[in-house]
Structures are given as C-alpha cells and as structure tokens.
Amino acid sequence: MIGLSLVIGCRVSRLVYKWFLLVYKVSYAVGIVGYFVIMCTLFGLNILLLIKPQTSMDFGLLMLFYGLYLGVVGRDFAEVCADKMASQIGVCRQHVLVILSRFLLNSSCNI
C-alpha cells in the first residue's frame, strides 16, 4: 500500500487525507438525502410522485443508516491509517504526552 512503505513521500499523507475527506463528504451527502426522503415522506410528498409510503420510508431509512455507517467506518479507518503512517516514520501516540526528538528529512512525510 502507498502509506505503508518505509519511506513515506511528502504527498502521501495529503493524498490519503483527500481520499478520506471524499469518503466523509459522500457519506454525509448520503445521510442528508436519506433524511430529506424521510421528511418528504412524513409530509406526504411521496404521493405527488406516486411512490408508496412504505417504499419511500424504506429507501430513506436505508440511505440514512448507510450514510451513518459509512461515516463511522470511514472515520475509524482514517484513524487507523494515520496511526499506521505515523508508526512507519517513528512517531507514536501515547496516553501520556511524550515528545520524541528525531531528525526527519524534508523529503519524507512528517505527521
């Protein structure tokens, strides 16, 4: 994988975080669409589109929970990936604040 090599390039962390930002935005949009569909069903707008209330509510709940699920899984995976990249360059996160002194190259990622 690109973020698990011994020497991590300068642009790798930016690429990884852009990917996770995209996943976050997509999951947020899916959740908003689900919420919007549920609200439209509760206000009876599904009748104007000739859609059964059961079908519309099922679709809205499915979209809402998929958005929530993908958002939580994406966030957790981003945290694991960031910890993995940080451990590859020798920076570790502890419960107690520990400042590690290490010389890092300008051509490597400094998380």
Biopython code that builds the backbone (N, CA, C, O; Angstrom):
import numpy as np
from Bio.PDB.StructureBuilder import StructureBuilder

atoms = [
    (1, "MET", "N", (0.838, -1.183, 0.000)),
    (1, "MET", "CA", (0.000, 0.000, 0.000)),
    (1, "MET", "C", (0.880, 1.241, 0.000)),
    (1, "MET", "O", (2.045, 1.201, 0.396)),
    (2, "ILE", "N", (0.303, 2.327, -0.447)),
    (2, "ILE", "CA", (1.085, 3.546, -0.627)),
    (2, "ILE", "C", (1.514, 4.165, 0.701)),
    (2, "ILE", "O", (2.586, 4.765, 0.771)),
    (3, "GLY", "N", (0.712, 4.035, 1.749)),
    (3, "GLY", "CA", (1.046, 4.654, 3.014)),
    (3, "GLY", "C", (1.808, 3.757, 3.970)),
    (3, "GLY", "O", (2.086, 4.160, 5.099)),
    (4, "LEU", "N", (2.154, 2.543, 3.544)),
    (4, "LEU", "CA", (2.816, 1.607, 4.438)),
    (4, "LEU", "C", (4.261, 1.323, 4.073)),
    (4, "LEU", "O", (4.872, 0.422, 4.648)),
    (5, "SER", "N", (4.818, 2.064, 3.140)),
    (5, "SER", "CA", (6.220, 1.848, 2.797)),
    (5, "SER", "C", (7.108, 2.443, 3.884)),
    (5, "SER", "O", (6.646, 3.234, 4.706)),
    (6, "LEU", "N", (8.378, 2.063, 3.886)),
    (6, "LEU", "CA", (9.281, 2.542, 4.926)),
    (6, "LEU", "C", (9.545, 4.035, 4.826)),
    (6, "LEU", "O", (9.640, 4.716, 5.848)),
    (7, "VAL", "N", (9.664, 4.547, 3.620)),
    (7, "VAL", "CA", (9.858, 5.977, 3.423)),
    (7, "VAL", "C", (8.576, 6.515, 2.784)),
    (7, "VAL", "O", (8.217, 6.152, 1.664)),
    (8, "ILE", "N", (7.911, 7.379, 3.520)),
    (8, "ILE", "CA", (6.647, 7.935, 3.036)),
    (8, "ILE", "C", (6.935, 9.288, 2.403)),
    (8, "ILE", "O", (7.546, 10.159, 3.022)),
    (9, "GLY", "N", (6.487, 9.453, 1.159)),
    (9, "GLY", "CA", (6.720, 10.703, 0.452)),
    (9, "GLY", "C", (5.920, 11.857, 1.032)),
    (9, "GLY", "O", (5.016, 11.659, 1.844)),
    (10, "CYS", "N", (6.264, 13.058, 0.605)),
    (10, "CYS", "CA", (5.613, 14.269, 1.130)),
    (10, "CYS", "C", (4.136, 14.338, 0.761)),
    (10, "CYS", "O", (3.335, 14.870, 1.528)),
    (11, "ARG", "N", (3.774, 13.822, -0.372)),
    (11, "ARG", "CA", (2.403, 13.957, -0.852)),
    (11, "ARG", "C", (1.496, 12.810, -0.438)),
    (11, "ARG", "O", (0.293, 12.865, -0.694)),
    (12, "VAL", "N", (2.027, 11.787, 0.185)),
    (12, "VAL", "CA", (1.230, 10.613, 0.518)),
    (12, "VAL", "C", (0.174, 10.944, 1.557)),
    (12, "VAL", "O", (-0.984, 10.558, 1.397)),
    (13, "SER", "N", (0.542, 11.646, 2.615)),
    (13, "SER", "CA", (-0.446, 11.959, 3.646)),
    (13, "SER", "C", (-1.542, 12.865, 3.093)),
    (13, "SER", "O", (-2.709, 12.713, 3.454)),
    (14, "ARG", "N", (-1.184, 13.794, 2.231)),
    (14, "ARG", "CA", (-2.187, 14.661, 1.608)),
    (14, "ARG", "C", (-3.132, 13.845, 0.748)),
    (14, "ARG", "O", (-4.339, 14.086, 0.758)),
    (15, "LEU", "N", (-2.604, 12.883, 0.002)),
    (15, "LEU", "CA", (-3.433, 12.023, -0.843)),
    (15, "LEU", "C", (-4.371, 11.162, 0.008)),
    (15, "LEU", "O", (-5.548, 11.008, -0.319)),
    (16, "VAL", "N", (-3.850, 10.610, 1.087)),
    (16, "VAL", "CA", (-4.665, 9.768, 1.965)),
    (16, "VAL", "C", (-5.770, 10.594, 2.603)),
    (16, "VAL", "O", (-6.917, 10.150, 2.648)),
    (17, "TYR", "N", (-5.456, 11.780, 3.095)),
    (17, "TYR", "CA", (-6.472, 12.602, 3.741)),
    (17, "TYR", "C", (-7.489, 13.142, 2.746)),
    (17, "TYR", "O", (-8.653, 13.320, 3.106)),
    (18, "LYS", "N", (-7.089, 13.409, 1.511)),
    (18, "LYS", "CA", (-8.059, 13.806, 0.493)),
    (18, "LYS", "C", (-9.049, 12.677, 0.222)),
    (18, "LYS", "O", (-10.245, 12.918, 0.054)),
    (19, "TRP", "N", (-8.549, 11.451, 0.181)),
    (19, "TRP", "CA", (-9.416, 10.305, -0.047)),
    (19, "TRP", "C", (-10.428, 10.161, 1.087)),
    (19, "TRP", "O", (-11.611, 9.927, 0.839)),
    (20, "PHE", "N", (-9.968, 10.301, 2.327)),
    (20, "PHE", "CA", (-10.883, 10.158, 3.452)),
    (20, "PHE", "C", (-11.840, 11.341, 3.555)),
    (20, "PHE", "O", (-12.959, 11.179, 4.041)),
    (21, "LEU", "N", (-11.432, 12.513, 3.115)),
    (21, "LEU", "CA", (-12.346, 13.641, 3.061)),
    (21, "LEU", "C", (-13.445, 13.386, 2.036)),
    (21, "LEU", "O", (-14.605, 13.729, 2.266)),
    (22, "LEU", "N", (-13.083, 12.786, 0.907)),
    (22, "LEU", "CA", (-14.082, 12.425, -0.098)),
    (22, "LEU", "C", (-15.068, 11.404, 0.463)),
    (22, "LEU", "O", (-16.275, 11.535, 0.259)),
    (23, "VAL", "N", (-14.569, 10.391, 1.165)),
    (23, "VAL", "CA", (-15.447, 9.392, 1.774)),
    (23, "VAL", "C", (-16.380, 10.054, 2.781)),
    (23, "VAL", "O", (-17.562, 9.715, 2.847)),
    (24, "TYR", "N", (-15.857, 10.997, 3.567)),
    (24, "TYR", "CA", (-16.675, 11.710, 4.548)),
    (24, "TYR", "C", (-17.776, 12.515, 3.858)),
    (24, "TYR", "O", (-18.932, 12.473, 4.279)),
    (25, "LYS", "N", (-17.424, 13.242, 2.807)),
    (25, "LYS", "CA", (-18.415, 14.063, 2.115)),
    (25, "LYS", "C", (-19.496, 13.215, 1.457)),
    (25, "LYS", "O", (-20.670, 13.584, 1.474)),
    (26, "VAL", "N", (-19.108, 12.080, 0.876)),
    (26, "VAL", "CA", (-20.089, 11.196, 0.246)),
    (26, "VAL", "C", (-21.025, 10.604, 1.292)),
    (26, "VAL", "O", (-22.238, 10.565, 1.084)),
    (27, "SER", "N", (-20.477, 10.142, 2.417)),
    (27, "SER", "CA", (-21.333, 9.570, 3.452)),
    (27, "SER", "C", (-22.248, 10.640, 4.051)),
    (27, "SER", "O", (-23.392, 10.345, 4.397)),
    (28, "TYR", "N", (-21.768, 11.860, 4.177)),
    (28, "TYR", "CA", (-22.593, 12.957, 4.679)),
    (28, "TYR", "C", (-23.744, 13.237, 3.711)),
    (28, "TYR", "O", (-24.883, 13.427, 4.135)),
    (29, "ALA", "N", (-23.445, 13.261, 2.420)),
    (29, "ALA", "CA", (-24.475, 13.514, 1.407)),
    (29, "ALA", "C", (-25.512, 12.390, 1.392)),
    (29, "ALA", "O", (-26.708, 12.648, 1.259)),
    (30, "VAL", "N", (-25.053, 11.148, 1.529)),
    (30, "VAL", "CA", (-25.987, 10.014, 1.556)),
    (30, "VAL", "C", (-26.918, 10.125, 2.760)),
    (30, "VAL", "O", (-28.117, 9.874, 2.637)),
    (31, "GLY", "N", (-26.384, 10.495, 3.913)),
    (31, "GLY", "CA", (-27.211, 10.675, 5.103)),
    (31, "GLY", "C", (-28.206, 11.811, 4.949)),
    (31, "GLY", "O", (-29.350, 11.681, 5.384)),
    (32, "ILE", "N", (-27.804, 12.919, 4.344)),
    (32, "ILE", "CA", (-28.700, 14.056, 4.129)),
    (32, "ILE", "C", (-29.816, 13.688, 3.152)),
    (32, "ILE", "O", (-30.968, 14.073, 3.351)),
    (33, "VAL", "N", (-29.480, 12.951, 2.106)),
    (33, "VAL", "CA", (-30.507, 12.502, 1.152)),
    (33, "VAL", "C", (-31.516, 11.600, 1.858)),
    (33, "VAL", "O", (-32.723, 11.731, 1.652)),
    (34, "GLY", "N", (-31.025, 10.694, 2.682)),
    (34, "GLY", "CA", (-31.922, 9.822, 3.436)),
    (34, "GLY", "C", (-32.838, 10.604, 4.354)),
    (34, "GLY", "O", (-34.034, 10.320, 4.426)),
    (35, "TYR", "N", (-32.293, 11.589, 5.059)),
    (35, "TYR", "CA", (-33.104, 12.416, 5.944)),
    (35, "TYR", "C", (-34.144, 13.203, 5.150)),
    (35, "TYR", "O", (-35.295, 13.316, 5.571)),
    (36, "PHE", "N", (-33.742, 13.744, 4.007)),
    (36, "PHE", "CA", (-34.648, 14.504, 3.156)),
    (36, "PHE", "C", (-35.795, 13.620, 2.647)),
    (36, "PHE", "O", (-36.947, 14.054, 2.619)),
    (37, "VAL", "N", (-35.484, 12.397, 2.249)),
    (37, "VAL", "CA", (-36.515, 11.477, 1.766)),
    (37, "VAL", "C", (-37.491, 11.125, 2.893)),
    (37, "VAL", "O", (-38.699, 11.048, 2.665)),
    (38, "ILE", "N", (-36.978, 10.914, 4.093)),
    (38, "ILE", "CA", (-37.849, 10.618, 5.233)),
    (38, "ILE", "C", (-38.771, 11.805, 5.517)),
    (38, "ILE", "O", (-39.968, 11.622, 5.736)),
    (39, "MET", "N", (-38.222, 13.011, 5.513)),
    (39, "MET", "CA", (-39.054, 14.194, 5.769)),
    (39, "MET", "C", (-40.110, 14.388, 4.679)),
    (39, "MET", "O", (-41.250, 14.747, 4.973)),
    (40, "CYS", "N", (-39.732, 14.154, 3.436)),
    (40, "CYS", "CA", (-40.706, 14.268, 2.347)),
    (40, "CYS", "C", (-41.812, 13.227, 2.500)),
    (40, "CYS", "O", (-42.974, 13.505, 2.200)),
    (41, "THR", "N", (-41.457, 12.043, 2.960)),
    (41, "THR", "CA", (-42.458, 11.001, 3.185)),
    (41, "THR", "C", (-43.391, 11.392, 4.319)),
    (41, "THR", "O", (-44.602, 11.194, 4.218)),
    (42, "LEU", "N", (-42.851, 11.939, 5.387)),
    (42, "LEU", "CA", (-43.693, 12.339, 6.516)),
    (42, "LEU", "C", (-44.634, 13.491, 6.156)),
    (42, "LEU", "O", (-45.740, 13.579, 6.688)),
    (43, "PHE", "N", (-44.199, 14.365, 5.260)),
    (43, "PHE", "CA", (-45.058, 15.468, 4.825)),
    (43, "PHE", "C", (-45.970, 15.078, 3.663)),
    (43, "PHE", "O", (-46.774, 15.895, 3.216)),
    (44, "GLY", "N", (-45.861, 13.849, 3.169)),
    (44, "GLY", "CA", (-46.762, 13.356, 2.139)),
    (44, "GLY", "C", (-46.380, 13.724, 0.728)),
    (44, "GLY", "O", (-47.216, 13.635, -0.171)),
    (45, "LEU", "N", (-45.145, 14.134, 0.498)),
    (45, "LEU", "CA", (-44.729, 14.497, -0.864)),
    (45, "LEU", "C", (-44.517, 13.272, -1.755)),
    (45, "LEU", "O", (-44.434, 13.400, -2.976)),
    (46, "ASN", "N", (-44.429, 12.098, -1.153)),
    (46, "ASN", "CA", (-44.264, 10.887, -1.964)),
    (46, "ASN", "C", (-45.521, 10.584, -2.768)),
    (46, "ASN", "O", (-45.443, 9.912, -3.796)),
    (47, "ILE", "N", (-46.675, 11.065, -2.321)),
    (47, "ILE", "CA", (-47.925, 10.831, -3.045)),
    (47, "ILE", "C", (-47.914, 11.605, -4.364)),
    (47, "ILE", "O", (-48.453, 11.130, -5.363)),
    (48, "LEU", "N", (-47.308, 12.783, -4.373)),
    (48, "LEU", "CA", (-47.209, 13.560, -5.612)),
    (48, "LEU", "C", (-46.357, 12.845, -6.655)),
    (48, "LEU", "O", (-46.581, 12.998, -7.855)),
    (49, "LEU", "N", (-45.384, 12.065, -6.197)),
    (49, "LEU", "CA", (-44.513, 11.332, -7.124)),
    (49, "LEU", "C", (-44.999, 9.909, -7.371)),
    (49, "LEU", "O", (-44.320, 9.125, -8.033)),
    (50, "LEU", "N", (-46.169, 9.576, -6.844)),
    (50, "LEU", "CA", (-46.794, 8.254, -6.996)),
    (50, "LEU", "C", (-45.896, 7.128, -6.467)),
    (50, "LEU", "O", (-45.758, 6.080, -7.097)),
    (51, "ILE", "N", (-45.296, 7.364, -5.310)),
    (51, "ILE", "CA", (-44.462, 6.365, -4.647)),
    (51, "ILE", "C", (-45.165, 5.949, -3.367)),
    (51, "ILE", "O", (-45.672, 6.796, -2.631)),
    (52, "LYS", "N", (-45.199, 4.649, -3.097)),
    (52, "LYS", "CA", (-45.833, 4.155, -1.880)),
    (52, "LYS", "C", (-45.068, 4.667, -0.652)),
    (52, "LYS", "O", (-43.842, 4.774, -0.689)),
    (53, "PRO", "N", (-45.776, 4.980, 0.419)),
    (53, "PRO", "CA", (-45.084, 5.460, 1.621)),
    (53, "PRO", "C", (-44.099, 4.435, 2.196)),
    (53, "PRO", "O", (-43.036, 4.810, 2.691)),
    (54, "GLN", "N", (-44.440, 3.169, 2.135)),
    (54, "GLN", "CA", (-43.543, 2.127, 2.651)),
    (54, "GLN", "C", (-42.224, 2.104, 1.875)),
    (54, "GLN", "O", (-41.151, 2.005, 2.469)),
    (55, "THR", "N", (-42.308, 2.194, 0.565)),
    (55, "THR", "CA", (-41.114, 2.173, -0.280)),
    (55, "THR", "C", (-40.252, 3.418, -0.025)),
    (55, "THR", "O", (-39.030, 3.327, 0.094)),
    (56, "SER", "N", (-40.897, 4.555, 0.055)),
    (56, "SER", "CA", (-40.166, 5.799, 0.271)),
    (56, "SER", "C", (-39.492, 5.824, 1.646)),
    (56, "SER", "O", (-38.341, 6.243, 1.769)),
    (57, "MET", "N", (-40.213, 5.374, 2.678)),
    (57, "MET", "CA", (-39.646, 5.359, 4.022)),
    (57, "MET", "C", (-38.501, 4.350, 4.118)),
    (57, "MET", "O", (-37.487, 4.625, 4.758)),
    (58, "ASP", "N", (-38.656, 3.181, 3.485)),
    (58, "ASP", "CA", (-37.582, 2.191, 3.478)),
    (58, "ASP", "C", (-36.322, 2.740, 2.807)),
    (58, "ASP", "O", (-35.210, 2.562, 3.303)),
    (59, "PHE", "N", (-36.518, 3.407, 1.675)),
    (59, "PHE", "CA", (-35.372, 3.985, 0.965)),
    (59, "PHE", "C", (-34.698, 5.065, 1.807)),
    (59, "PHE", "O", (-33.471, 5.117, 1.882)),
    (60, "GLY", "N", (-35.488, 5.919, 2.434)),
    (60, "GLY", "CA", (-34.928, 6.988, 3.260)),
    (60, "GLY", "C", (-34.158, 6.451, 4.453)),
    (60, "GLY", "O", (-33.057, 6.920, 4.740)),
    (61, "LEU", "N", (-34.726, 5.469, 5.157)),
    (61, "LEU", "CA", (-34.030, 4.884, 6.301)),
    (61, "LEU", "C", (-32.761, 4.159, 5.881)),
    (61, "LEU", "O", (-31.742, 4.224, 6.568)),
    (62, "LEU", "N", (-32.829, 3.467, 4.746)),
    (62, "LEU", "CA", (-31.655, 2.767, 4.238)),
    (62, "LEU", "C", (-30.529, 3.748, 3.923)),
    (62, "LEU", "O", (-29.376, 3.515, 4.286)),
    (63, "MET", "N", (-30.865, 4.838, 3.251)),
    (63, "MET", "CA", (-29.855, 5.848, 2.915)),
    (63, "MET", "C", (-29.307, 6.523, 4.168)),
    (63, "MET", "O", (-28.107, 6.780, 4.263)),
    (64, "LEU", "N", (-30.183, 6.809, 5.131)),
    (64, "LEU", "CA", (-29.749, 7.470, 6.360)),
    (64, "LEU", "C", (-28.772, 6.598, 7.135)),
    (64, "LEU", "O", (-27.733, 7.077, 7.589)),
    (65, "PHE", "N", (-29.097, 5.329, 7.285)),
    (65, "PHE", "CA", (-28.222, 4.459, 8.051)),
    (65, "PHE", "C", (-26.959, 4.069, 7.289)),
    (65, "PHE", "O", (-25.914, 3.858, 7.905)),
    (66, "TYR", "N", (-27.035, 3.968, 5.958)),
    (66, "TYR", "CA", (-25.800, 3.735, 5.201)),
    (66, "TYR", "C", (-24.868, 4.937, 5.308)),
    (66, "TYR", "O", (-23.653, 4.764, 5.413)),
    (67, "GLY", "N", (-25.408, 6.138, 5.282)),
    (67, "GLY", "CA", (-24.580, 7.328, 5.459)),
    (67, "GLY", "C", (-23.914, 7.346, 6.818)),
    (67, "GLY", "O", (-22.733, 7.672, 6.933)),
    (68, "LEU", "N", (-24.669, 6.997, 7.849)),
    (68, "LEU", "CA", (-24.112, 6.943, 9.197)),
    (68, "LEU", "C", (-23.046, 5.856, 9.301)),
    (68, "LEU", "O", (-21.976, 6.082, 9.866)),
    (69, "TYR", "N", (-23.338, 4.689, 8.761)),
    (69, "TYR", "CA", (-22.397, 3.566, 8.830)),
    (69, "TYR", "C", (-21.102, 3.885, 8.086)),
    (69, "TYR", "O", (-20.010, 3.682, 8.616)),
    (70, "LEU", "N", (-21.228, 4.381, 6.863)),
    (70, "LEU", "CA", (-20.033, 4.690, 6.071)),
    (70, "LEU", "C", (-19.222, 5.817, 6.706)),
    (70, "LEU", "O", (-17.994, 5.817, 6.620)),
    (71, "GLY", "N", (-19.889, 6.770, 7.339)),
    (71, "GLY", "CA", (-19.182, 7.851, 8.013)),
    (71, "GLY", "C", (-18.371, 7.351, 9.199)),
    (71, "GLY", "O", (-17.223, 7.754, 9.383)),
    (72, "VAL", "N", (-18.966, 6.470, 10.007)),
    (72, "VAL", "CA", (-18.266, 5.947, 11.182)),
    (72, "VAL", "C", (-17.121, 5.027, 10.762)),
    (72, "VAL", "O", (-16.020, 5.119, 11.304)),
    (73, "VAL", "N", (-17.375, 4.155, 9.811)),
    (73, "VAL", "CA", (-16.323, 3.242, 9.351)),
    (73, "VAL", "C", (-15.197, 4.021, 8.671)),
    (73, "VAL", "O", (-14.024, 3.710, 8.872)),
    (74, "GLY", "N", (-15.539, 5.022, 7.875)),
    (74, "GLY", "CA", (-14.521, 5.835, 7.221)),
    (74, "GLY", "C", (-13.665, 6.590, 8.216)),
    (74, "GLY", "O", (-12.449, 6.684, 8.048)),
    (75, "ARG", "N", (-14.291, 7.132, 9.257)),
    (75, "ARG", "CA", (-13.537, 7.849, 10.294)),
    (75, "ARG", "C", (-12.596, 6.916, 11.037)),
    (75, "ARG", "O", (-11.437, 7.253, 11.281)),
    (76, "ASP", "N", (-13.102, 5.733, 11.396)),
    (76, "ASP", "CA", (-12.258, 4.775, 12.114)),
    (76, "ASP", "C", (-11.099, 4.292, 11.247)),
    (76, "ASP", "O", (-9.976, 4.149, 11.730)),
    (77, "PHE", "N", (-11.369, 4.042, 9.983)),
    (77, "PHE", "CA", (-10.313, 3.579, 9.077)),
    (77, "PHE", "C", (-9.275, 4.675, 8.845)),
    (77, "PHE", "O", (-8.085, 4.385, 8.717)),
    (78, "ALA", "N", (-9.718, 5.928, 8.789)),
    (78, "ALA", "CA", (-8.778, 7.043, 8.633)),
    (78, "ALA", "C", (-7.869, 7.154, 9.852)),
    (78, "ALA", "O", (-6.678, 7.434, 9.714)),
    (79, "GLU", "N", (-8.421, 6.938, 11.038)),
    (79, "GLU", "CA", (-7.601, 6.994, 12.247)),
    (79, "GLU", "C", (-6.573, 5.867, 12.269)),
    (79, "GLU", "O", (-5.417, 6.083, 12.632)),
    (80, "VAL", "N", (-6.998, 4.660, 11.876)),
    (80, "VAL", "CA", (-6.075, 3.522, 11.833)),
    (80, "VAL", "C", (-4.976, 3.772, 10.809)),
    (80, "VAL", "O", (-3.805, 3.493, 11.068)),
    (81, "CYS", "N", (-5.353, 4.298, 9.650)),
    (81, "CYS", "CA", (-4.373, 4.564, 8.597)),
    (81, "CYS", "C", (-3.392, 5.655, 9.025)),
    (81, "CYS", "O", (-2.196, 5.548, 8.750)),
    (82, "ALA", "N", (-3.874, 6.692, 9.686)),
    (82, "ALA", "CA", (-2.978, 7.764, 10.158)),
    (82, "ALA", "C", (-2.024, 7.232, 11.227)),
    (82, "ALA", "O", (-0.846, 7.590, 11.240)),
    (83, "ASP", "N", (-2.524, 6.384, 12.118)),
    (83, "ASP", "CA", (-1.647, 5.787, 13.133)),
    (83, "ASP", "C", (-0.596, 4.886, 12.491)),
    (83, "ASP", "O", (0.554, 4.856, 12.928)),
    (84, "LYS", "N", (-0.992, 4.160, 11.462)),
    (84, "LYS", "CA", (-0.066, 3.272, 10.763)),
    (84, "LYS", "C", (1.029, 4.078, 10.070)),
    (84, "LYS", "O", (2.207, 3.726, 10.137)),
    (85, "MET", "N", (0.632, 5.167, 9.401)),
    (85, "MET", "CA", (1.632, 6.005, 8.733)),
    (85, "MET", "C", (2.555, 6.659, 9.752)),
    (85, "MET", "O", (3.759, 6.766, 9.522)),
    (86, "ALA", "N", (1.994, 7.099, 10.881)),
    (86, "ALA", "CA", (2.816, 7.732, 11.906)),
    (86, "ALA", "C", (3.792, 6.736, 12.519)),
    (86, "ALA", "O", (4.925, 7.094, 12.841)),
    (87, "SER", "N", (3.360, 5.493, 12.681)),
    (87, "SER", "CA", (4.272, 4.493, 13.245)),
    (87, "SER", "C", (5.368, 4.113, 12.253)),
    (87, "SER", "O", (6.449, 3.695, 12.668)),
    (88, "GLN", "N", (5.116, 4.248, 10.965)),
    (88, "GLN", "CA", (6.134, 3.941, 9.959)),
    (88, "GLN", "C", (7.272, 4.951, 9.985)),
    (88, "GLN", "O", (8.411, 4.619, 9.657)),
    (89, "ILE", "N", (6.964, 6.186, 10.374)),
    (89, "ILE", "CA", (8.036, 7.174, 10.415)),
    (89, "ILE", "C", (8.568, 7.364, 11.823)),
    (89, "ILE", "O", (9.448, 8.196, 12.040)),
    (90, "GLY", "N", (8.050, 6.604, 12.791)),
    (90, "GLY", "CA", (8.621, 6.596, 14.131)),
    (90, "GLY", "C", (7.966, 7.517, 15.133)),
    (90, "GLY", "O", (8.503, 7.696, 16.226)),
    (91, "VAL", "N", (6.836, 8.107, 14.813)),
    (91, "VAL", "CA", (6.120, 8.954, 15.760)),
    (91, "VAL", "C", (4.986, 8.140, 16.341)),
    (91, "VAL", "O", (4.148, 7.631, 15.598)),
    (92, "CYS", "N", (4.942, 8.005, 17.690)),
    (92, "CYS", "CA", (3.860, 7.231, 18.282)),
    (92, "CYS", "C", (3.017, 8.100, 19.190)),
    (92, "CYS", "O", (3.501, 9.057, 19.794)),
    (93, "ARG", "N", (1.750, 7.747, 19.273)),
    (93, "ARG", "CA", (0.813, 8.486, 20.103)),
    (93, "ARG", "C", (0.580, 7.692, 21.374)),
    (93, "ARG", "O", (0.211, 6.519, 21.309)),
    (94, "GLN", "N", (0.783, 8.297, 22.507)),
    (94, "GLN", "CA", (0.611, 7.643, 23.804)),
    (94, "GLN", "C", (-0.472, 8.396, 24.581)),
    (94, "GLN", "O", (-0.879, 9.492, 24.194)),
    (95, "HIS", "N", (-0.929, 7.798, 25.673)),
    (95, "HIS", "CA", (-1.870, 8.497, 26.543)),
    (95, "HIS", "C", (-1.159, 9.627, 27.291)),
    (95, "HIS", "O", (-1.755, 10.666, 27.575)),
    (96, "VAL", "N", (0.092, 9.416, 27.601)),
    (96, "VAL", "CA", (0.907, 10.451, 28.226)),
    (96, "VAL", "C", (1.648, 11.180, 27.110)),
    (96, "VAL", "O", (2.182, 10.547, 26.200)),
    (97, "LEU", "N", (1.681, 12.492, 27.179)),
    (97, "LEU", "CA", (2.343, 13.278, 26.142)),
    (97, "LEU", "C", (3.849, 13.043, 26.192)),
    (97, "LEU", "O", (4.518, 13.371, 27.173)),
    (98, "VAL", "N", (4.352, 12.477, 25.128)),
    (98, "VAL", "CA", (5.783, 12.208, 25.027)),
    (98, "VAL", "C", (6.286, 12.928, 23.784)),
    (98, "VAL", "O", (5.760, 12.733, 22.688)),
    (99, "ILE", "N", (7.285, 13.742, 23.957)),
    (99, "ILE", "CA", (7.876, 14.443, 22.820)),
    (99, "ILE", "C", (9.097, 13.662, 22.377)),
    (99, "ILE", "O", (10.058, 13.487, 23.127)),
    (100, "LEU", "N", (9.035, 13.203, 21.151)),
    (100, "LEU", "CA", (10.147, 12.442, 20.598)),
    (100, "LEU", "C", (11.019, 13.369, 19.766)),
    (100, "LEU", "O", (10.530, 14.099, 18.904)),
    (101, "SER", "N", (12.276, 13.328, 20.032)),
    (101, "SER", "CA", (13.182, 14.124, 19.214)),
    (101, "SER", "C", (13.768, 13.206, 18.157)),
    (101, "SER", "O", (14.386, 12.186, 18.466)),
    (102, "ARG", "N", (13.566, 13.582, 16.927)),
    (102, "ARG", "CA", (14.037, 12.776, 15.813)),
    (102, "ARG", "C", (14.288, 13.710, 14.641)),
    (102, "ARG", "O", (13.552, 14.670, 14.417)),
    (103, "PHE", "N", (15.315, 13.414, 13.920)),
    (103, "PHE", "CA", (15.626, 14.213, 12.748)),
    (103, "PHE", "C", (14.880, 13.624, 11.562)),
    (103, "PHE", "O", (15.075, 12.458, 11.219)),
    (104, "LEU", "N", (14.029, 14.424, 10.938)),
    (104, "LEU", "CA", (13.261, 13.978, 9.777)),
    (104, "LEU", "C", (13.752, 14.695, 8.539)),
    (104, "LEU", "O", (14.140, 15.862, 8.590)),
    (105, "LEU", "N", (13.732, 13.997, 7.448)),
    (105, "LEU", "CA", (14.161, 14.574, 6.182)),
    (105, "LEU", "C", (13.065, 15.456, 5.607)),
    (105, "LEU", "O", (11.883, 15.253, 5.884)),
    (106, "ASN", "N", (13.461, 16.427, 4.814)),
    (106, "ASN", "CA", (12.466, 17.283, 4.163)),
    (106, "ASN", "C", (11.688, 16.540, 3.084)),
    (106, "ASN", "O", (10.587, 16.950, 2.718)),
    (107, "SER", "N", (12.245, 15.467, 2.582)),
    (107, "SER", "CA", (11.575, 14.717, 1.515)),
    (107, "SER", "C", (10.662, 13.630, 2.050)),
    (107, "SER", "O", (10.075, 12.891, 1.260)),
    (108, "SER", "N", (10.519, 13.505, 3.361)),
    (108, "SER", "CA", (9.640, 12.480, 3.927)),
    (108, "SER", "C", (8.453, 13.140, 4.617)),
    (108, "SER", "O", (8.467, 14.334, 4.918)),
    (109, "CYS", "N", (7.443, 12.343, 4.855)),
    (109, "CYS", "CA", (6.223, 12.831, 5.491)),
    (109, "CYS", "C", (6.477, 13.049, 6.980)),
    (109, "CYS", "O", (7.082, 12.202, 7.636)),
    (110, "ASN", "N", (6.023, 14.167, 7.510)),
    (110, "ASN", "CA", (6.207, 14.486, 8.931)),
    (110, "ASN", "C", (4.839, 14.640, 9.585)),
    (110, "ASN", "O", (4.330, 15.752, 9.726)),
    (111, "ILE", "N", (4.263, 13.541, 9.972)),
    (111, "ILE", "CA", (2.931, 13.556, 10.611)),
    (111, "ILE", "C", (3.103, 13.897, 12.073)),
    (111, "ILE", "O", (2.120, 13.967, 12.811)),
]
sb = StructureBuilder()
sb.init_structure("model")
sb.init_model(0)
sb.init_chain("A")
sb.init_seg("    ")
for serial, (resi, resn, name, xyz) in enumerate(atoms, 1):
    if name == "N":
        sb.init_residue(resn, " ", resi, " ")
    sb.init_atom(name, np.array(xyz, "f"), 0.0, 1.0, " ", f" {name:<3s}", serial, name[0])
structure = sb.get_structure()
